[in-house]
Amino acid sequence: MEVNPPKQEHLLALKVMRLTKPTLFTNIPVTCEEKDLPGDLFNQLMRDDPSTVNGAEILMLGEMLTLPQNFGNIFLGETFSSYISVHNDSNQVVKDILVKADLQTSSQRLNLSASNAAVAELKPDCCIDDVIHHEVKEIGTHILVCAVSYTTQGGEKMYFRKFFKFQVLKPLDVKTKFYNAESDLNSVTDEVFLEAQIQNITTSPMFMEKVSLEPSIMYNVAELNSVNQAGECVTTFGSRAYLQPMDTRQYLYCLKPKKEFAEKAGIIKGVTVIGKLDIVWKTNLGERGRLQTSQLQRMAPGYGDVRLSLEAIPDTVNLEEPFHITCKITNCSERTMDLVLEMCNTNSIHWCGISGRQLGKLHPSSSLCLALTLLSSVQGLQSVSGLRLTDTFLKRTYEYDDIAQVCVVSSAIKVES
């Protein structure tokens, strides 16, 4: 859409055209049955038509290219290219011609001119040409402001501007989800899984050239979007790398904290920066687009002052037979604790050992492992509960129930490992 001020008689004419790639010509077939009056006439005309594809004349496919007939859509991440031409329509020489092109967005004004130097003179029927490029990084209304200033032979200084308004649309809808996983039950080396859902919200297919995660300096990343088949690495999406309109594709990444940051920071708490997604695609006849998300942030899981986790527990145990589990206790606070362990029996789970024993002092970010013995008096899927940790310094008790579940079977049933 072009919005211009009132016309003024000028010696120079300004033309601005957007540069886009052509599209394939779409043929509209006209056919009939052989028994109809035209017979094979229409089919023969289609076969002779140079714009149709041989052997597929009625499929509306074309071999010819057509030039763009309108401004078209511009999507975020694509490169906006425009051709600017200033032509001397008069019969006199014009001097000191300066052409300036600015792009006005909602937040900034960018100078896109290739050169800000004035042209000394422009003879009749001559022109000044310039091509500007800009990678679009904002959504919304954009205004291309083209200004021309020059001096006539009589020494009069002239100036005029033209405005070209266009909208930048959103090509992709990107949603992210975080999943916390514990690789070795130590929060320093906890894994974080990132799922990225990418939806094509344009009206044409996209060729997904690259979707990668650039991690922050705290993490290493592993992509989980490919599998090995017959010694070859194949994407989980198969051989088709394009995304149809309104289709969605999920990408999965696994992040692990780097050792140096984990050792320096201890247990990672609060909000941490994960990284940003880098998406590259192509549309139509190879038009390239690229988007980078803002830095993705993830809230680290909170464990309170004391974290209790399991390092080893059997899946299946025999009824009324002792079994062993290994627990890890981590001090997540910033103070030293003096802990006492108490074990409380439930209706089905019974602890073996001494309750109320001293575990000693546990410094911040330190851990200790405990081997505990218990048995179950009830068959079925039973929940391990009843552990209590008391900090004698603050007289504060931490309760841990539903720590894990075990399957209890009769001792007459053979338990296979």
C-alpha positions in Angstrom: 0.0 0.0 0.0 1.5 3.4 -1.1 0.7 6.5 0.9 2.1 9.7 -0.7 1.8 13.4 0.0 0.2 15.8 -2.5 1.9 15.6 -5.9 4.5 18.2 -6.8 6.1 18.9 -10.2 9.6 17.4 -10.1 12.3 16.8 -12.6 13.0 13.4 -11.2 10.8 10.3 -11.0 11.1 7.7 -8.2 10.1 4.1 -8.7 10.3 1.4 -5.9 9.8 -2.3 -6.6 10.1 -5.2 -4.3 12.4 -8.0 -5.5 11.0 -11.4 -5.2 11.5 -14.7 -7.0 9.0 -15.8 -9.6 6.4 -18.5 -9.2 5.4 -21.5 -11.3 2.6 -20.8 -13.8 -0.6 -22.6 -12.9 -2.5 -23.9 -15.9 -6.3 -24.3 -15.8 -7.2 -27.3 -18.0 -10.3 -27.5 -20.2 -11.1 -31.1 -21.1 -14.0 -33.1 -22.5 -14.9 -36.7 -23.3 -13.8 -38.1 -26.6 -17.4 -38.8 -27.6 -18.3 -35.1 -27.1 -18.4 -32.8 -30.1 -14.8 -31.3 -29.7 -13.4 -34.8 -29.6 -9.7 -34.7 -28.8 -9.3 -31.0 -29.7 -9.0 -29.7 -26.1 -6.5 -32.4 -25.1 -4.4 -31.7 -28.2 -4.4 -28.0 -27.3 -3.2 -28.7 -23.8 -0.4 -31.0 -25.1 0.7 -28.2 -27.5 0.6 -25.6 -24.7 4.2 -24.7 -23.8 3.1 -23.9 -20.2 2.0 -27.4 -19.3 4.0 -30.4 -18.1 4.3 -33.2 -20.7 2.3 -36.2 -19.6 0.6 -34.2 -16.8 -1.4 -31.6 -18.7 -4.5 -31.9 -16.6 -2.8 -31.6 -13.2 -2.6 -27.8 -13.2 1.2 -28.0 -13.2 3.3 -25.5 -15.2 6.8 -25.4 -16.6 6.9 -21.6 -17.0 7.6 -19.0 -14.4 5.5 -15.9 -13.8 6.6 -12.6 -12.4 5.1 -11.4 -9.1 1.9 -9.4 -9.7 1.6 -7.9 -6.3 3.7 -7.0 -3.2 3.1 -10.4 -1.6 3.6 -11.5 2.0 6.7 -10.7 4.0 7.4 -13.0 6.9 9.5 -12.5 10.0 13.1 -13.8 9.4 13.0 -13.4 5.6 15.2 -10.9 3.7 13.3 -7.9 2.3 14.8 -6.8 -1.0 13.8 -3.7 -3.0 14.9 -2.0 -6.2 15.0 1.8 -6.1 15.3 3.8 -9.4 15.5 7.6 -9.8 15.0 8.7 -13.4 15.5 12.1 -14.9 12.3 12.8 -16.9 13.3 16.3 -17.8 15.5 17.8 -20.6 18.0 19.4 -18.3 20.9 18.2 -16.2 20.1 17.8 -12.5 22.9 18.1 -9.9 23.7 17.0 -6.4 21.2 14.1 -6.3 20.9 12.3 -3.0 18.7 9.2 -2.6 18.0 8.0 0.9 16.0 4.9 2.0 15.0 4.4 5.6 12.9 1.6 7.1 10.6 2.7 9.9 9.4 0.1 12.4 7.5 0.4 15.6 10.7 0.6 17.6 13.5 2.0 15.3 14.4 3.7 12.1 17.0 2.0 9.9 19.1 3.5 7.1 19.1 1.0 4.2 20.9 3.1 1.6 23.9 1.5 0.0 25.7 4.9 -0.2 24.9 8.2 1.4 27.1 10.2 -1.0 25.4 12.5 -3.5 25.7 12.0 -7.2 27.3 15.0 -8.9 24.9 15.2 -11.9 22.2 13.2 -13.7 21.7 13.8 -17.5 18.3 13.6 -19.2 16.9 10.1 -19.6 19.5 8.7 -17.2 18.8 7.0 -13.9 20.3 6.1 -10.5 19.7 2.6 -9.4 20.1 1.0 -6.0 19.1 -2.4 -4.4 18.6 -2.6 -0.7 18.4 -5.6 1.5 17.2 -6.0 5.1 16.6 -9.1 7.2 13.2 -8.5 8.9 13.4 -9.0 12.6 10.2 -7.4 13.8 6.5 -8.2 13.4 4.0 -5.5 12.5 3.8 -2.5 10.3 6.9 -1.4 8.4 7.2 1.8 6.3 9.8 2.2 3.6 10.6 5.9 3.4 12.4 6.9 0.2 13.6 10.5 0.0 15.2 12.3 -3.0 16.9 15.7 -2.9 18.5 17.5 -5.9 19.4 20.9 -7.4 18.1 22.2 -10.6 20.1 24.1 -13.2 18.7 27.3 -11.8 20.2 26.5 -8.4 16.8 25.7 -6.8 17.0 22.9 -4.2 14.2 20.4 -4.5 13.1 17.6 -2.2 10.4 14.9 -2.1 9.5 11.7 -0.4 7.5 8.6 -0.9 6.2 6.1 1.7 5.5 2.4 1.2 3.7 0.6 3.9 3.7 -3.2 4.4 3.0 -5.7 7.1 5.4 -8.3 8.4 3.7 -11.5 9.4 4.6 -14.3 11.7 5.7 -17.5 9.8 6.1 -20.0 12.7 4.4 -20.6 16.0 7.1 -21.9 18.4 6.2 -23.5 21.8 8.6 -25.0 24.3 8.3 -27.3 27.2 10.9 -28.3 29.8 11.1 -31.7 31.5 13.4 -32.4 34.5 15.2 -35.7 34.7 17.7 -37.0 37.2 20.6 -38.8 35.5 22.4 -40.0 38.6 20.2 -38.6 41.4 22.7 -35.7 42.0 21.1 -32.4 41.2 24.4 -31.1 39.9 24.2 -33.4 36.9 20.4 -33.3 36.4 19.4 -33.5 32.8 16.9 -31.1 31.2 14.9 -32.2 28.2 13.5 -29.4 26.0 10.7 -30.1 23.6 10.2 -27.5 20.9 6.9 -27.6 18.9 7.2 -25.7 15.6 4.1 -25.0 13.5 4.0 -23.6 10.0 1.3 -20.9 10.1 1.9 -19.7 6.5 -0.1 -20.8 3.4 2.7 -22.6 1.7 5.0 -25.5 2.5 8.3 -24.9 4.2 11.6 -26.9 3.7 13.1 -27.1 7.2 16.8 -26.7 6.5 17.9 -26.5 10.1 16.4 -26.5 13.6 19.1 -26.5 16.3 19.5 -25.4 19.9 22.4 -23.1 20.8 22.9 -23.7 24.5 24.1 -21.2 27.0 27.6 -21.4 28.4 26.3 -23.5 31.4 25.1 -26.5 29.3 26.1 -29.1 26.8 23.3 -30.1 24.4 22.5 -33.4 22.6 20.0 -33.5 19.8 17.5 -36.4 20.0 16.0 -36.0 16.5 17.7 -38.8 14.6 18.2 -42.5 14.7 20.7 -45.0 13.3 19.3 -47.2 10.6 21.7 -49.6 8.8 24.7 -47.6 9.9 23.2 -44.3 8.6 21.9 -41.4 10.7 18.3 -40.7 9.7 16.0 -38.1 11.1 13.0 -39.2 13.1 10.8 -37.3 10.6 11.9 -39.6 7.7 13.0 -38.4 4.3 10.5 -35.6 4.1 12.1 -32.4 5.4 9.2 -30.1 4.5 6.4 -28.8 6.7 3.0 -28.4 5.2 0.8 -25.4 6.2 -0.6 -25.6 9.7 1.4 -28.8 10.4 3.4 -29.1 13.6 6.7 -30.9 14.3 8.3 -31.7 17.6 12.0 -31.5 18.3 13.7 -32.9 21.4 17.0 -31.9 23.0 18.8 -33.1 26.1 20.9 -30.6 28.1 23.4 -31.4 30.8 25.2 -28.8 33.0 28.9 -28.5 32.3 31.2 -29.9 34.9 33.0 -26.7 35.7 29.8 -24.7 36.3 28.2 -27.5 38.3 31.3 -27.7 40.5 31.5 -24.0 40.9 27.8 -23.4 41.5 27.0 -26.5 43.4 23.3 -27.3 43.2 21.7 -25.3 40.4 18.8 -23.2 41.7 16.4 -20.6 40.6 16.0 -19.5 37.0 18.7 -20.5 34.6 19.2 -19.6 30.9 19.1 -22.7 28.7 19.9 -21.2 25.3 18.0 -20.2 22.1 16.5 -22.0 19.1 18.0 -21.3 15.6 15.5 -22.1 12.8 16.3 -21.9 9.1 13.8 -22.7 6.4 13.2 -22.2 2.6 10.0 -21.4 0.8 8.7 -21.4 -2.8 11.8 -21.4 -5.0 14.5 -21.3 -2.4 13.7 -18.1 -0.5 15.5 -18.4 2.8 14.2 -17.4 6.2 15.8 -17.6 9.6 14.5 -17.1 13.1 16.2 -17.1 16.5 14.1 -17.2 19.6 15.0 -15.2 22.7 16.9 -16.8 25.4 14.9 -19.7 26.9 14.7 -19.8 30.7 13.9 -22.7 32.9 13.1 -22.7 36.6 15.2 -25.3 38.3 13.2 -27.7 40.5 13.1 -26.9 44.2 14.0 -29.5 46.8 13.7 -27.5 50.0 16.5 -27.6 52.5 17.1 -31.3 52.4 16.7 -33.5 49.4 16.2 -37.3 49.7 16.6 -39.4 46.5 17.0 -43.1 45.7 20.1 -44.5 44.1 19.1 -48.2 44.2 15.8 -50.0 44.8 14.5 -53.4 43.5 11.5 -53.4 41.2 10.1 -56.7 42.6 10.5 -58.1 46.1 9.2 -61.2 48.0 6.5 -61.0 50.6 7.9 -60.8 54.2 11.5 -61.0 53.0 13.9 -58.2 53.7 15.2 -56.1 50.8 17.6 -53.3 50.6 17.5 -49.7 49.2 20.1 -47.0 49.0 19.2 -43.4 49.7 21.1 -40.2 49.1 20.6 -37.2 51.4 21.8 -33.8 50.0 22.0 -30.5 52.0 20.4 -28.0 49.6 20.5 -25.1 52.1 23.3 -22.7 52.8 24.0 -23.8 56.4 25.4 -26.9 58.1 22.9 -29.4 59.4 23.1 -32.0 62.2 20.7 -34.7 61.1 18.9 -37.5 62.9 17.1 -40.3 60.9 13.8 -41.8 62.1 11.9 -44.6 60.4 8.2 -45.0 60.9 6.4 -48.2 59.9 3.2 -48.2 57.8 0.5 -50.8 57.4 2.4 -52.6 54.7 6.1 -51.4 54.9 8.2 -52.2 57.9 11.7 -50.8 58.5 14.5 -53.0 59.8 17.1 -51.2 61.9 17.5 -48.6 64.6 15.3 -45.5 64.4 16.6 -42.2 65.8 20.2 -42.7 64.9 22.6 -39.8 64.4 23.8 -39.1 60.9 26.2 -36.4 61.9 26.9 -33.0 60.4 26.2 -32.3 56.7 27.7 -29.2 55.1 26.0 -27.2 52.4 25.9 -28.9 49.0 27.2 -32.1 50.5 25.7 -35.5 50.3 25.8 -38.8 52.2 24.5 -42.3 51.2 22.5 -44.6 53.4 21.9 -48.4 53.0 18.5 -49.2 54.5 16.6 -52.5 55.0 12.9 -53.0 55.0 10.2 -55.6 54.3 6.6 -55.7 53.2 3.7 -57.7 54.8 1.2 -57.0 52.1 1.3 -58.1 48.5 0.8 -55.8 45.5 2.2 -52.5 44.5 3.4 -50.9 47.8 4.6 -47.3 48.5 7.8 -46.8 50.4 7.1 -44.2 53.1 7.9 -43.3 56.7 11.3 -41.6 56.6 11.9 -38.6 58.8 15.0 -36.3 59.0 15.4 -33.9 61.9 17.8 -31.0 62.0 18.9 -30.8 65.7 20.2 -27.2 65.2 16.9 -25.7 64.2 14.7 -28.5 65.7 13.1 -28.9 62.2 11.7 -32.2 60.9 11.5 -33.1 57.2 9.0 -35.9 56.3 9.4 -38.1 53.2 6.5 -40.3 52.1 5.8 -42.0 48.8 9.5 -42.1 48.0 9.1 -45.0 45.6 7.0 -48.0 44.8 7.8 -51.7 44.8 5.9 -54.8 43.6 5.5 -57.3 46.4 4.8 -60.9 45.3 4.4 -64.2 47.2 7.6 -66.0 48.0 6.2 -69.1 46.2 6.4 -67.1 42.9 9.9 -67.2 41.4 11.1 -63.6 40.9 13.1 -63.3 37.7 15.7 -60.5 37.6 
